[in-house]
Amino acid sequence: MKSGYLIVKTYERMYREYLELRKEMNFLLPTDKTIYCVPWKEKKTQEYDKQYRGVSRDPLFPWDDYDEKSFRGSGLVVEPIDNELKAHFVIGRLAESKDDDDDLTDLIESYDDAVEAFNLLKVPVEREIIWIRDMESDSPEKAEYPLLGYDPAYFGGDWFSAISDCMCFPVWHGTDTEGIHFKEFNENLNKYALFDTLDIAKAFLEHYLSFDWTEHVGEFRLIEVRLVKSA
């Protein structure tokens, strides 16, 4: 599959959970100011004019009866929260019928299946459905959903995004604490903290990869992101 649906966390939820994680992990980030689009405890979400809506937002993942019996409470894996459990089971059922690579088990092929899972989420519903496409594949598929932008990220796996990890929610590699290295590209982000054109996305990725401390292990793809249904 080179295109499909993901059910991802809302920006507001990502923001809240990142602040909690930042406090626990003591990331090397400024404590007296904002840099780029990185959450800061002194600001509320509505004060940010660029709010990340890309692929790196913890999509719903497969879960089944075996997982529930074997891993619930084990501390070995990320576990579904109660109000999302039934939706995870739908993703698990869909994953069993796939012949795709394991990296794409959370990518949903059909709109109806995505909506079925989404509608099983209980209050508070803090997720939305996005449709994505690998723009560097030969897939001719297109969708008419509203375009959010382009995200240089992994197509599958943990959906690691270069934009997110250096300008929005730095976790794995952090970013420059002065807020200088990516300043020009941060200014070119649209209101969804994505790029409006593939050319800018490519230029950013080349710049990102020019540093030896950024992510170099996986294969980045330029991913088209469109909004299907919001919470």
ABEGO torsion letter per residue (X at the ends): XABEBBBBBBAAAAAAAAAAAAAAAGBBBBAABBBEABBBAABBAAABABBBABABAGBBBBBBAAAAAAABGAGABBBBBAAAAAAAAAAAAAAAABABBAAAAABBABAAAAAAAAAABBOBBABBBBBBBBAABABABBBABBBAEBBBBBBEEAGBBAAAAAAABBAAAEBBAAGAAAAAAAAABBAAGBBABAAAAAAAAAAAAABAABBAABBBBBBBBBBABBX
